[in-house]
């Protein structure tokens, strides 16, 4: 592509943003003036700003079974529909007479008892969509009237004048998620420690490596060009994050898996205060349990729920007082059927549970229970549009308007936040 | 294309070259020279990196600052006729081979020339039986697990000889090696395409036992008919285990495969099937069982097949027999020939080989060709390559992480030998691919890895690619059972101007002339000027060749295909 004459970038907004980002990255390298001057003449944009409030969006890919995580033990149909995999009421944690938590969620109980966890049940897309992929697209685009490929997180960070791509950071995966797609620059990284430029080391005292890369990428067109420029700029923007110790604080112990790694990296990013207002954590934790979801003595739910709770609890332990800035919300593309199948598993359903944890949360069981039906195809009905939960976070925590982030949507009060 | 040789242009360097002798032999000791404090620092960096992540590579040899003065005279030289650097394809030919091979490698030019031109080369590639398959055959024996039965793999796992996840890893390695070095490049490209379309990740429970067999089955059909491929893939134990059909019963049919078959593998959601259709789809497929976690026997169980009338879109059958294999075959044949499936396949091929957003006209055209040829893929590929849209899409596709790695091995002409250890190149390349962002078949969801630039241009991915490019440019890792070209071997002559060297390397590594941007970037990376004269004794060759080679690999050209 560098043999192509430099054409007009397909999106001017991007190009301008990325060039400013590049310049800032170059200047941020300290002794960078040595190789400044030929390509970039625009003014650098402001350094990363502080984020007073942070929203962490944790995506549980594969459709987690909300009825196993937050069990409606007061609904008799739950037990008739799941003769083998239902969780006995006596084993549940934090029971309130109707709902209780899966025993593997024990690490979250201290936060729950402190009123820092809300479980909003029977949430989801307003219309059932049993395709993982179509459901994820719809959920993360969150603008059903529009054909533009712009996700809700991208719209959210587009409501202010702050343009640093670090305003929205994706973690835990190499591929950006739909919610972050769009015209605003964002950063997705699988690991904080990967945010270095190979070859830009002590044997490159004159900064030849970044200089050469800037030249290669400064006019490259399209998404590929934007990616290259963002990457080069992000190395310097992320320097404060890398400077934070990789060892969790306060004795926090994350689960030893991708989720634990991603949340630990999210905590480092928050501690470094590089202006990350939204952090998206992608968790592909084997939630698509068509078979072998199992019981309290075997199966995949035990470990999956345990890892989720362990890492979320560790995240707030690690953050310490900084946790007062941070609210976490979990989303899964849909729930699973009420009735178990022949394989100790559950096929695709509709309604699910969303957890809201941390700052500003009004703890406890929230949402409107629709009642379960034990029939072959019965779903947990959706009584709360998932956007109503997100809308509370967007308005009460981040001070944005519903109209900007979820165009045309009229949210209902959920009461998961103070 | 008109004349047989029209696809070939004999390139000669445009610039001036000093000296006419062939490149000197490698200075094998030069790279090992390092200052003591650097060696210590590198050792510490290696230790840190090892701690950080096992799959990360690490330079084992430091680079040293570039000497500011060249070791050879820079006086103007007489403009002698430039040496021939070998044939390079024209832009159309280059575009075709970039899309239908693992990436440019300088040997391709001779291969195309021997075939008589790009079109003849492509035609021959579409009939792979006529092309020797020595490398794939030989490398299949590099790991016992590639050709082992599920029972053998399970026994090896139980005995602690080799975990099933290793067996799966070995298959992924072999699949990359085939794309690097097989002479049946178009076949390997298409096998890879179908493996992603009918995605069954071997990291899922139990799939590993069948993953190599599944991949080899797909390779057999890769340039054949989709209806035949679909039948074998849908009823294969790898797919059955992955999407739950291997444990599905008539009492409670597991809907997972029945749904994804419709949504992902064939007609797509736009076809308008209902939840009842999904149920019928799942019911039809009941009976294909695997005795999971015990004998791993694959069998058809008439007692598990759901009987009774089934209807899916326009397909219906009384399905009265306890042996549902005939109705399954009829159902899959119906789906493979459905116009919506034709559009699914046509669009996927167009996204893979043309651009991220192919036109509806092209997709419709390819779908018609697909249906007119009874789901045979070769006529569709011919139509795709002949389209104006294809011709205009050179360089428009971003390489996925494994494609980047395959292309990097090919560009650098690394020779890989049978592995003798865990960190042999043939084994380590899997960690290189995942280090960039994804193993070849590491996508965990049944939709297969995304194929749009936005998915593969995250900060992580780009920086990880830069890292692998730089490390391999230095030949630092992996080193075991791999041969890299020595730095001096990249010189086209005993003495050459720097800009001519850049031009030569651009042809060697990227298959095209160096742009002004590339020349500038190369000069910036090394601190050298166009007229600097480079010989084997020059500091560039002795210490800094990695910093020059990586410029080509880090360019947008190498990231795209």
Interface residues (C-beta under 8 A of the other chain):
Chain A: X1 X2 X3 X4 X35 X61 X62 X130 X131 X132 X133 X134 X170 X174 X175 X176 X181 X187 X188 X189 X190 X191 X193 X194 X195 X196 X197 X198 X199 X202 X203 X204 X205 X206 X208 X209 X211 X212 X213 X215 X216 X217 X219 X220 X222 X223 X224 X225 X226 X227 X228 X230 X231 X232 X234 X235 X284 X288 X290 X291 X341 X342 X343 X345 X347 X348 X377
Chain B: X38 X41 X52 X53 X62 X63 X64 X65 X243 X244 X247 X248 X249 X251 X252 X254 X255 X256 X259 X263 X264 X269 X275 X278 X395 X398 X401 X436 X437 X438 X444 X445 X446 X447 X450 X452 X453 X454 X455 X456 X457 X458 X459 X460 X461 X462 X463 X464 X466 X467 X469 X470 X471 X512 X513 X515 X517 X518 X520 X521 X522 X524 X525 X526 X527 X546 X547 X550 X551 X554 X555 X556 X557 X559 X560
